Amino acid sequence: MKQYLLSVAMVDGAPPRPPDQNQRAYERVNEFNAELQAAGVWVFGGGLEPASIATVVREEDDQVMITDGPFAESKEHIGGFWIIAVDDLDAALAWATKATRACAEPVEVRPFQENPEG
């Protein structure tokens, strides 16, 4: 099985959804999580706090620098993610289709790098 990251794209400054739509999205995501787990493809998943409260840790000139984040100066950030283990990209895309319908946000699919040691 190959692992894939399904990441939810969030846009800073986008108008918030009405509370009832937000609640329904949470319910659909919970149902989707249960479906992933029942299918045996769930590895890990979770929602993230806003990128505005991120902290960036980096090494520069042999010194560790800690700064307020986010790292990327962008309006688009990862709002949450799932890691799944499936046979191939087609299976990952099928799950991503369900994910985007559940959370009502765009979902990016990326495979994990292969372990060169097997």
C-alpha positions as CSV (number, residue, x, y, z in Angstrom):
1,M,0.0,0.0,0.0
2,K,1.1,3.5,-0.8
3,Q,0.5,6.4,1.6
4,Y,-1.1,9.6,0.3
5,L,-1.7,13.0,2.0
6,L,-5.1,14.5,1.4
7,S,-4.7,18.1,2.4
8,V,-7.6,20.6,2.8
9,A,-6.9,24.0,1.3
10,M,-8.1,27.0,3.3
11,V,-8.0,30.7,2.2
12,D,-7.3,33.4,4.7
13,G,-9.8,36.1,4.6
14,A,-12.5,34.0,2.8
15,P,-15.9,34.8,4.1
16,P,-16.9,32.3,6.8
17,R,-19.6,29.8,6.2
18,P,-22.9,30.3,8.0
19,P,-22.9,28.3,11.3
20,D,-25.4,25.7,10.0
21,Q,-23.2,24.9,7.0
22,N,-20.1,24.7,9.1
23,Q,-21.8,22.3,11.5
24,R,-23.0,20.1,8.6
25,A,-19.4,20.1,7.2
26,Y,-18.1,18.9,10.6
27,E,-20.8,16.1,10.7
28,R,-19.9,15.0,7.1
29,V,-16.2,15.0,8.0
30,N,-16.9,12.8,11.0
31,E,-18.8,10.4,8.8
32,F,-16.0,10.4,6.2
33,N,-13.5,9.7,9.0
34,A,-15.6,6.7,10.1
35,E,-15.8,5.5,6.5
36,L,-12.0,5.7,6.1
37,Q,-11.5,3.8,9.3
38,A,-14.1,1.1,8.4
39,A,-12.4,0.6,5.0
40,G,-9.0,0.1,6.7
41,V,-7.3,2.9,4.8
42,W,-7.1,5.5,7.6
43,V,-3.6,6.2,8.9
44,F,-4.0,9.6,10.5
45,G,-6.0,12.8,10.1
46,G,-6.9,16.1,11.8
47,G,-7.8,19.7,11.5
48,L,-5.3,22.5,12.1
49,E,-5.6,25.8,13.9
50,P,-5.2,28.9,11.7
51,A,-1.8,29.4,10.0
52,S,-1.7,32.8,11.7
53,I,-0.8,31.2,15.0
54,A,2.0,28.9,13.5
55,T,5.5,29.1,14.7
56,V,8.5,28.4,12.4
57,V,11.7,26.7,13.6
58,R,14.7,26.7,11.3
59,E,18.4,26.5,11.4
60,E,20.4,29.4,10.0
61,D,24.2,29.7,10.3
62,D,24.3,26.9,13.0
63,Q,21.7,28.7,15.1
64,V,18.1,27.7,15.6
65,M,15.7,30.6,14.8
66,I,12.1,30.6,16.1
67,T,9.8,33.1,14.6
68,D,6.0,33.7,14.4
69,G,4.6,31.9,11.3
70,P,3.4,30.9,9.0
71,F,6.4,29.9,7.0
72,A,4.8,30.6,3.6
73,E,3.6,34.1,3.0
74,S,0.4,33.1,1.3
75,K,-3.3,33.4,1.7
76,E,-3.7,29.7,1.1
77,H,-2.8,27.2,3.9
78,I,-3.5,23.7,4.9
79,G,-6.5,23.7,7.1
80,G,-6.5,19.9,7.8
81,F,-5.4,16.7,6.4
82,W,-5.8,12.9,6.2
83,I,-3.1,10.4,5.6
84,I,-4.4,7.3,3.9
85,A,-2.9,4.0,2.7
86,V,-4.4,2.8,-0.6
87,D,-3.3,0.7,-3.6
88,D,-2.8,3.6,-6.1
89,L,-3.5,7.2,-7.2
90,D,-6.9,6.3,-8.5
91,A,-8.0,5.0,-5.1
92,A,-6.5,8.1,-3.4
93,L,-8.4,10.3,-5.9
94,A,-11.7,8.5,-5.2
95,W,-11.2,9.1,-1.4
96,A,-10.3,12.8,-2.1
97,T,-13.6,13.1,-4.0
98,K,-15.4,12.0,-0.9
99,A,-13.2,14.3,1.2
100,T,-13.9,17.4,-0.7
101,R,-17.6,16.7,-0.6
102,A,-17.4,16.2,3.2
103,C,-15.5,19.3,4.1
104,A,-16.7,21.5,1.2
105,E,-13.2,22.7,0.5
106,P,-10.6,21.9,-2.1
107,V,-8.5,18.8,-1.3
108,E,-4.9,18.3,-2.7
109,V,-3.6,14.7,-3.2
110,R,0.1,14.0,-2.8
111,P,1.9,10.7,-2.5
112,F,4.5,10.2,0.1
113,Q,8.0,9.5,-1.2
114,E,9.1,5.9,-1.5
115,N,11.5,4.7,1.1
116,P,14.7,3.9,-0.8
117,E,15.6,1.2,1.7
118,G,12.4,-0.7,0.9
